[in-house]
Amino acid sequence: MLRRLKEMTLLSLCMFIIFWPSPELFLLSPYASPPVNEETFQYRLTWNGIRAGTAWLGIKREGSQIKIFSKVRSAEFISLFYEVNDVVESILEPIDGLYPGRPRHYRIKIKEGRHRRDKEVVFNAKTALYRDNIKKETKEFPIPDEVFDPLSAFFSVRFSHLEAGRSVYVTVFDSKKTWNVEVQVLKKEKIELKKGTVNTILIKPLMQSEGIFYRKGDILIWLTDDERRLPVMLKTKVLIGSVVAEIEDF
């Protein structure tokens, strides 16, 4: 359950992809105002109403580069039985007109009970150099010009033109493959959070890789329906019940 919880939160924790937008589907929203320097979101993770952990999603400048990161920590009582400590990072090169930039290095480090993963991808002009630091495996794969890692994806989608009933598509390199990811824009919806009532846009990413959008069930993301497009809640079903990530600090 906690492994699935981690995959869902990394969702909020970081998301979709950056790539050169197509004229119809990826125009930046005329009212969107992407953050310039830094923002961090903190989420309360609950499973069937029980506090299961905390997740963070953030973006900040580091010199001439941009860093996007996500972290997941299991709650203290959960860690007694199954500790979760996951970190995902994406380093991007800023490019004029492309928010938040083009990914150059992606790394995912997973600690979930006895399960460990430590993988990274170095993006070059025409290739992606994949490394599995646990299996000591290195392999290079050809990639198209407009391809990105799973972590930087969300920030692109947040500030793209989102219209209910119309999907957005992005190209992602993940798990040694290039994926064409569909993000469905389902509807506008008013939801109740602990912080109050919020007008939102509900989206659903569809992906079948092992990364942030690993599809073991539908993942739903609620963004505020305003210029900030804050990811305020995420939800996914698990074997028993559901897991919810709700924003608690920004």
NUMITI-491668 format. One record per residue (C-alpha): x, y, z; chain; residue in three letters. Coordinates in pm, whole numbers, plus 50000, padded with zeros to 5 digits. Layout:
r px=X; py=Y; pz=Z; ch=A; aa=Ala
...
This chain:
r px=50000; py=50000; pz=50000; ch=A; aa=Met
r px=50273; py=50246; pz=50094; ch=A; aa=Leu
r px=50458; py=50179; pz=49773; ch=A; aa=Arg
r px=50148; py=50280; pz=49581; ch=A; aa=Arg
r px=50108; py=50576; pz=49813; ch=A; aa=Leu
r px=50457; py=50690; pz=49725; ch=A; aa=Lys
r px=50390; py=50667; pz=49353; ch=A; aa=Glu
r px=50078; py=50874; pz=49388; ch=A; aa=Met
r px=50238; py=51146; pz=49593; ch=A; aa=Thr
r px=50535; py=51182; pz=49372; ch=A; aa=Leu
r px=50267; py=51276; pz=49138; ch=A; aa=Leu
r px=50186; py=51584; pz=49327; ch=A; aa=Ser
r px=50532; py=51600; pz=49411; ch=A; aa=Leu
r px=50634; py=51648; pz=49070; ch=A; aa=Cys
r px=50486; py=51596; pz=48756; ch=A; aa=Met
r px=50455; py=51606; pz=48392; ch=A; aa=Phe
r px=50687; py=51727; pz=48124; ch=A; aa=Ile
r px=50837; py=52013; pz=47955; ch=A; aa=Ile
r px=50853; py=52024; pz=47590; ch=A; aa=Phe
r px=50803; py=52252; pz=47295; ch=A; aa=Trp
r px=50430; py=52306; pz=47283; ch=A; aa=Pro
r px=50224; py=52226; pz=46978; ch=A; aa=Ser
r px=50023; py=52525; pz=46852; ch=A; aa=Pro
r px=49689; py=52391; pz=46973; ch=A; aa=Glu
r px=49754; py=52187; pz=47284; ch=A; aa=Leu
r px=50051; py=52341; pz=47461; ch=A; aa=Phe
r px=50015; py=52716; pz=47445; ch=A; aa=Leu
r px=50090; py=52878; pz=47777; ch=A; aa=Leu
r px=49773; py=52998; pz=47939; ch=A; aa=Ser
r px=49730; py=53375; pz=47885; ch=A; aa=Pro
r px=49658; py=53422; pz=48256; ch=A; aa=Tyr
r px=49917; py=53182; pz=48396; ch=A; aa=Ala
r px=50198; py=53335; pz=48601; ch=A; aa=Ser
r px=50476; py=53076; pz=48652; ch=A; aa=Pro
r px=50683; py=53128; pz=48967; ch=A; aa=Pro
r px=51018; py=53291; pz=48902; ch=A; aa=Val
r px=51242; py=53176; pz=49184; ch=A; aa=Asn
r px=51103; py=52918; pz=49423; ch=A; aa=Glu
r px=50790; py=52745; pz=49550; ch=A; aa=Glu
r px=50738; py=52447; pz=49779; ch=A; aa=Thr
r px=50421; py=52249; pz=49848; ch=A; aa=Phe
r px=50370; py=52023; pz=50149; ch=A; aa=Gln
r px=50104; py=51750; pz=50147; ch=A; aa=Tyr
r px=49932; py=51546; pz=50412; ch=A; aa=Arg
r px=49909; py=51181; pz=50302; ch=A; aa=Leu
r px=49616; py=50981; pz=50434; ch=A; aa=Thr
r px=49501; py=50626; pz=50373; ch=A; aa=Trp
r px=49133; py=50573; pz=50449; ch=A; aa=Asn
r px=49148; py=50875; pz=50680; ch=A; aa=Gly
r px=49466; py=50766; pz=50863; ch=A; aa=Ile
r px=49776; py=50988; pz=50846; ch=A; aa=Arg
r px=50032; py=50783; pz=50654; ch=A; aa=Ala
r px=50307; py=51033; pz=50575; ch=A; aa=Gly
r px=50413; py=51367; pz=50431; ch=A; aa=Thr
r px=50511; py=51465; pz=50079; ch=A; aa=Ala
r px=50684; py=51772; pz=49936; ch=A; aa=Trp
r px=50703; py=51913; pz=49585; ch=A; aa=Leu
r px=50919; py=52209; pz=49499; ch=A; aa=Gly
r px=51107; py=52410; pz=49240; ch=A; aa=Ile
r px=51399; py=52649; pz=49293; ch=A; aa=Lys
r px=51685; py=52815; pz=49112; ch=A; aa=Arg
r px=52041; py=52695; pz=49171; ch=A; aa=Glu
r px=52278; py=52927; pz=48993; ch=A; aa=Gly
r px=52198; py=52916; pz=48621; ch=A; aa=Ser
r px=51990; py=52599; pz=48655; ch=A; aa=Gln
r px=51647; py=52508; pz=48787; ch=A; aa=Ile
r px=51590; py=52218; pz=49026; ch=A; aa=Lys
r px=51258; py=52041; pz=49073; ch=A; aa=Ile
r px=51233; py=51797; pz=49361; ch=A; aa=Phe
r px=50986; py=51568; pz=49533; ch=A; aa=Ser
r px=51016; py=51390; pz=49865; ch=A; aa=Lys
r px=50802; py=51138; pz=50050; ch=A; aa=Val
r px=50839; py=51035; pz=50415; ch=A; aa=Arg
r px=50625; py=50781; pz=50594; ch=A; aa=Ser
r px=50468; py=50875; pz=50928; ch=A; aa=Ala
r px=50655; py=50765; pz=51239; ch=A; aa=Glu
r px=50419; py=50482; pz=51332; ch=A; aa=Phe
r px=50412; py=50355; pz=50971; ch=A; aa=Ile
r px=50793; py=50359; pz=50960; ch=A; aa=Ser
r px=50803; py=50108; pz=51244; ch=A; aa=Leu
r px=50668; py=49850; pz=51000; ch=A; aa=Phe
r px=50749; py=49987; pz=50655; ch=A; aa=Tyr
r px=50969; py=50292; pz=50618; ch=A; aa=Glu
r px=50930; py=50506; pz=50307; ch=A; aa=Val
r px=51199; py=50761; pz=50222; ch=A; aa=Asn
r px=51192; py=50863; pz=49856; ch=A; aa=Asp
r px=51361; py=51150; pz=49673; ch=A; aa=Val
r px=51326; py=51247; pz=49307; ch=A; aa=Val
r px=51514; py=51534; pz=49145; ch=A; aa=Glu
r px=51526; py=51692; pz=48802; ch=A; aa=Ser
r px=51785; py=51951; pz=48697; ch=A; aa=Ile
r px=51678; py=52174; pz=48410; ch=A; aa=Leu
r px=51839; py=52424; pz=48178; ch=A; aa=Glu
r px=51628; py=52741; pz=48147; ch=A; aa=Pro
r px=51512; py=52819; pz=47794; ch=A; aa=Ile
r px=51329; py=53136; pz=47691; ch=A; aa=Asp
r px=50963; py=53068; pz=47629; ch=A; aa=Gly
r px=50977; py=52718; pz=47778; ch=A; aa=Leu
r px=50866; py=52679; pz=48140; ch=A; aa=Tyr
r px=51034; py=52565; pz=48353; ch=A; aa=Pro
r px=51315; py=52453; pz=48118; ch=A; aa=Gly
r px=51470; py=52155; pz=47939; ch=A; aa=Arg
r px=51574; py=51863; pz=48164; ch=A; aa=Pro
r px=51940; py=51769; pz=48178; ch=A; aa=Arg
r px=51958; py=51524; pz=48469; ch=A; aa=His
r px=51693; py=51314; pz=48640; ch=A; aa=Tyr
r px=51742; py=51092; pz=48946; ch=A; aa=Arg
r px=51510; py=50878; pz=49155; ch=A; aa=Ile
r px=51619; py=50725; pz=49487; ch=A; aa=Lys
r px=51370; py=50495; pz=49654; ch=A; aa=Ile
r px=51375; py=50337; pz=49998; ch=A; aa=Lys
r px=51058; py=50142; pz=50079; ch=A; aa=Glu
r px=51100; py=49873; pz=50340; ch=A; aa=Gly
r px=51364; py=49643; pz=50193; ch=A; aa=Arg
r px=51305; py=49770; pz=49843; ch=A; aa=His
r px=51571; py=50001; pz=49696; ch=A; aa=Arg
r px=51600; py=50184; pz=49365; ch=A; aa=Arg
r px=51863; py=50432; pz=49252; ch=A; aa=Asp
r px=51833; py=50532; pz=48888; ch=A; aa=Lys
r px=51931; py=50837; pz=48688; ch=A; aa=Glu
r px=51913; py=50970; pz=48334; ch=A; aa=Val
r px=52145; py=51221; pz=48168; ch=A; aa=Val
r px=51976; py=51396; pz=47875; ch=A; aa=Phe
r px=52187; py=51492; pz=47575; ch=A; aa=Asn
r px=52087; py=51639; pz=47240; ch=A; aa=Ala
r px=51979; py=51312; pz=47077; ch=A; aa=Lys
r px=52029; py=51049; pz=47347; ch=A; aa=Thr
r px=51942; py=50964; pz=47706; ch=A; aa=Ala
r px=52211; py=50794; pz=47915; ch=A; aa=Leu
r px=52035; py=50563; pz=48163; ch=A; aa=Tyr
r px=52209; py=50436; pz=48475; ch=A; aa=Arg
r px=52092; py=50187; pz=48737; ch=A; aa=Asp
r px=52328; py=50250; pz=49028; ch=A; aa=Asn
r px=52221; py=49937; pz=49215; ch=A; aa=Ile
r px=52239; py=49689; pz=48926; ch=A; aa=Lys
r px=52544; py=49870; pz=48786; ch=A; aa=Lys
r px=52375; py=49895; pz=48449; ch=A; aa=Glu
r px=52441; py=50173; pz=48196; ch=A; aa=Thr
r px=52276; py=50206; pz=47857; ch=A; aa=Lys
r px=52219; py=50480; pz=47603; ch=A; aa=Glu
r px=51889; py=50527; pz=47420; ch=A; aa=Phe
r px=51793; py=50746; pz=47124; ch=A; aa=Pro
r px=51533; py=51011; pz=47206; ch=A; aa=Ile
r px=51335; py=51262; pz=47002; ch=A; aa=Pro
r px=51410; py=51632; pz=47027; ch=A; aa=Asp
r px=51106; py=51712; pz=47239; ch=A; aa=Glu
r px=51124; py=51466; pz=47527; ch=A; aa=Val
r px=51143; py=51515; pz=47903; ch=A; aa=Phe
r px=51159; py=51333; pz=48235; ch=A; aa=Asp
r px=50847; py=51253; pz=48444; ch=A; aa=Pro
r px=50928; py=51498; pz=48722; ch=A; aa=Leu
r px=50934; py=51822; pz=48525; ch=A; aa=Ser
r px=50609; py=51734; pz=48353; ch=A; aa=Ala
r px=50363; py=51872; pz=48603; ch=A; aa=Phe
r px=50496; py=52224; pz=48593; ch=A; aa=Phe
r px=50450; py=52234; pz=48217; ch=A; aa=Ser
r px=50094; py=52107; pz=48237; ch=A; aa=Val
r px=50006; py=52343; pz=48522; ch=A; aa=Arg
r px=50065; py=52644; pz=48302; ch=A; aa=Phe
r px=49944; py=52503; pz=47972; ch=A; aa=Ser
r px=49605; py=52581; pz=47826; ch=A; aa=His
r px=49364; py=52346; pz=48007; ch=A; aa=Leu
r px=49016; py=52307; pz=47864; ch=A; aa=Glu
r px=48759; py=52069; pz=48011; ch=A; aa=Ala
r px=48697; py=51774; pz=47781; ch=A; aa=Gly
r px=49021; py=51819; pz=47591; ch=A; aa=Arg
r px=49339; py=51618; pz=47650; ch=A; aa=Ser
r px=49696; py=51741; pz=47661; ch=A; aa=Val
r px=49980; py=51518; pz=47536; ch=A; aa=Tyr
r px=50346; py=51516; pz=47640; ch=A; aa=Val
r px=50650; py=51308; pz=47546; ch=A; aa=Thr
r px=50841; py=51146; pz=47835; ch=A; aa=Val
r px=51151; py=50929; pz=47861; ch=A; aa=Phe
r px=51111; py=50692; pz=48157; ch=A; aa=Asp
r px=51198; py=50331; pz=48234; ch=A; aa=Ser
r px=51418; py=50298; pz=47924; ch=A; aa=Lys
r px=51132; py=50397; pz=47696; ch=A; aa=Lys
r px=50980; py=50703; pz=47537; ch=A; aa=Thr
r px=50613; py=50746; pz=47622; ch=A; aa=Trp
r px=50344; py=50964; pz=47472; ch=A; aa=Asn
r px=50151; py=51062; pz=47783; ch=A; aa=Val
r px=49790; py=51174; pz=47770; ch=A; aa=Glu
r px=49666; py=51409; pz=48039; ch=A; aa=Val
r px=49288; py=51426; pz=48043; ch=A; aa=Gln
r px=49130; py=51755; pz=48152; ch=A; aa=Val
r px=48809; py=51623; pz=48305; ch=A; aa=Leu
r px=48613; py=51918; pz=48445; ch=A; aa=Lys
r px=48599; py=52222; pz=48669; ch=A; aa=Lys
r px=48494; py=52135; pz=49023; ch=A; aa=Glu
r px=48445; py=52303; pz=49361; ch=A; aa=Lys
r px=48598; py=52092; pz=49640; ch=A; aa=Ile
r px=48614; py=52112; pz=50020; ch=A; aa=Glu
r px=48959; py=52108; pz=50180; ch=A; aa=Leu
r px=49067; py=52161; pz=50539; ch=A; aa=Lys
r px=49171; py=52511; pz=50437; ch=A; aa=Lys
r px=48826; py=52584; pz=50288; ch=A; aa=Gly
r px=48634; py=52564; pz=49961; ch=A; aa=Thr
r px=48841; py=52579; pz=49642; ch=A; aa=Val
r px=48748; py=52613; pz=49274; ch=A; aa=Asn
r px=48960; py=52360; pz=49083; ch=A; aa=Thr
r px=49037; py=52201; pz=48748; ch=A; aa=Ile
r px=49044; py=51820; pz=48765; ch=A; aa=Leu
r px=49302; py=51640; pz=48550; ch=A; aa=Ile
r px=49397; py=51275; pz=48508; ch=A; aa=Lys
r px=49738; py=51168; pz=48366; ch=A; aa=Pro
r px=49758; py=50831; pz=48191; ch=A; aa=Leu
r px=50094; py=50657; pz=48186; ch=A; aa=Met
r px=50220; py=50300; pz=48200; ch=A; aa=Gln
r px=50582; py=50338; pz=48303; ch=A; aa=Ser
r px=50730; py=50277; pz=48647; ch=A; aa=Glu
r px=50787; py=50643; pz=48713; ch=A; aa=Gly
r px=50582; py=50918; pz=48866; ch=A; aa=Ile
r px=50274; py=50827; pz=48667; ch=A; aa=Phe
r px=50295; py=50450; pz=48699; ch=A; aa=Tyr
r px=49945; py=50340; pz=48609; ch=A; aa=Arg
r px=49813; py=50087; pz=48859; ch=A; aa=Lys
r px=49487; py=50278; pz=48884; ch=A; aa=Gly
r px=49347; py=50619; pz=48804; ch=A; aa=Asp
r px=49532; py=50914; pz=48956; ch=A; aa=Ile
r px=49334; py=51235; pz=48991; ch=A; aa=Leu
r px=49488; py=51580; pz=49045; ch=A; aa=Ile
r px=49300; py=51895; pz=49144; ch=A; aa=Trp
r px=49458; py=52230; pz=49043; ch=A; aa=Leu
r px=49322; py=52563; pz=49160; ch=A; aa=Thr
r px=49122; py=52732; pz=48885; ch=A; aa=Asp
r px=49317; py=53058; pz=48898; ch=A; aa=Asp
r px=49646; py=53202; pz=48776; ch=A; aa=Glu
r px=49849; py=53005; pz=49032; ch=A; aa=Arg
r px=49724; py=52657; pz=48935; ch=A; aa=Arg
r px=49821; py=52518; pz=49275; ch=A; aa=Leu
r px=49808; py=52137; pz=49300; ch=A; aa=Pro
r px=49587; py=52117; pz=49608; ch=A; aa=Val
r px=49482; py=51751; pz=49613; ch=A; aa=Met
r px=49562; py=51412; pz=49459; ch=A; aa=Leu
r px=49375; py=51087; pz=49495; ch=A; aa=Lys
r px=49418; py=50726; pz=49386; ch=A; aa=Thr
r px=49258; py=50394; pz=49469; ch=A; aa=Lys
r px=49458; py=50114; pz=49630; ch=A; aa=Val
r px=49382; py=49751; pz=49705; ch=A; aa=Leu
r px=49178; py=49855; pz=50009; ch=A; aa=Ile
r px=49029; py=50203; pz=50003; ch=A; aa=Gly
r px=49212; py=50506; pz=49866; ch=A; aa=Ser
r px=49508; py=50733; pz=49930; ch=A; aa=Val
r px=49472; py=51112; pz=49934; ch=A; aa=Val
r px=49740; py=51382; pz=49927; ch=A; aa=Ala
r px=49598; py=51717; pz=50041; ch=A; aa=Glu
r px=49798; py=52038; pz=50051; ch=A; aa=Ile
r px=49869; py=52164; pz=50403; ch=A; aa=Glu
r px=50142; py=52423; pz=50347; ch=A; aa=Asp
r px=50267; py=52636; pz=50057; ch=A; aa=Phe
